[in-house]
Amino acid sequence: MGYTIAYLEKDGTGYADNYPWVIMPPFETLSACQRDADSMIKAGYQCVTVFRASSSLDTLLEEGIVAWDYVKRNQVRCAGARSDVCRSHRRLVS
């Protein structure tokens, strides 16, 4: 298991409705993942969210079912993080 990032493009689009883009392969450490997440936020990507990548993540990605609710259930709240699950997507993950 590692950590990875779900996000929307700078224009707010994801893979599909309720489905973010996901960085693969997962990072081995939380600090490396958070560093990239912070860079993405600074670059203007939206809804940048760090989450735990379970062993089933590859299968879920192949099936196209990594939705915001999955990200929320596995979200890691990082110290000093500037982003949480996107406010505009709270209705999708609450």
C-alpha positions in Angstrom: 0.0 0.0 0.0 1.1 3.6 -0.7 -0.4 7.0 -1.2 -1.7 8.7 -4.3 -3.5 11.8 -5.5 -6.9 12.4 -6.9 -7.4 15.6 -8.8 -9.3 17.6 -11.4 -7.7 19.4 -14.3 -7.1 23.2 -14.0 -10.4 23.7 -15.8 -12.2 21.5 -13.3 -12.7 18.4 -15.4 -12.0 14.9 -14.2 -12.0 11.5 -15.8 -15.8 11.6 -15.9 -18.6 12.9 -13.8 -17.9 12.1 -10.2 -14.5 10.5 -11.2 -11.3 12.3 -10.6 -8.0 11.7 -12.3 -5.6 9.5 -10.2 -1.8 9.6 -10.2 -0.4 6.1 -10.7 1.7 4.3 -9.6 1.3 5.2 -5.9 4.0 7.0 -3.9 5.9 4.9 -1.3 5.8 7.7 1.3 3.3 10.2 2.4 5.8 13.0 2.4 6.6 12.4 -1.3 3.0 12.3 -2.2 2.2 15.5 -0.2 5.1 17.3 -1.9 3.7 16.5 -5.4 0.1 17.4 -4.2 1.4 20.8 -3.0 3.1 21.4 -6.4 -0.1 20.5 -8.2 -2.1 22.9 -6.0 0.4 25.7 -6.8 0.2 24.8 -10.5 -3.6 25.4 -10.4 -5.0 21.8 -10.4 -8.3 21.6 -8.6 -9.6 19.3 -5.8 -6.1 17.9 -5.1 -6.6 15.2 -2.5 -4.1 12.7 -1.0 -5.5 9.3 -0.2 -4.3 5.8 0.7 -3.9 3.4 -2.2 -5.2 0.0 -1.2 -4.1 -3.2 -2.9 -7.4 -3.1 -4.8 -6.7 0.3 -6.4 -5.3 -1.1 -9.7 -8.4 -3.3 -10.1 -10.7 -0.4 -9.3 -8.9 1.8 -11.8 -9.2 -0.8 -14.5 -13.0 -1.0 -13.8 -13.2 2.8 -13.8 -14.8 3.0 -10.4 -12.5 5.3 -8.3 -15.1 7.9 -7.5 -14.9 10.8 -5.1 -16.6 8.7 -2.4 -13.8 6.1 -2.6 -11.2 9.0 -2.3 -13.0 10.5 0.7 -13.2 7.1 2.5 -9.4 6.7 2.0 -8.4 10.3 2.4 -5.3 11.2 4.4 -5.3 14.6 6.1 -1.8 15.9 5.9 -0.3 18.4 8.3 -0.1 21.7 6.7 -2.1 20.6 3.7 -3.7 23.4 1.7 -6.4 21.3 0.2 -9.2 19.0 1.4 -11.8 17.3 -0.7 -12.9 20.0 -3.1 -15.7 22.1 -1.7 -17.5 22.0 -5.0 -17.6 18.2 -4.7 -18.8 17.9 -1.1 -22.2 17.0 -2.4 -20.6 14.1 -4.3 -18.7 12.7 -1.3 -20.9 13.5 1.7 
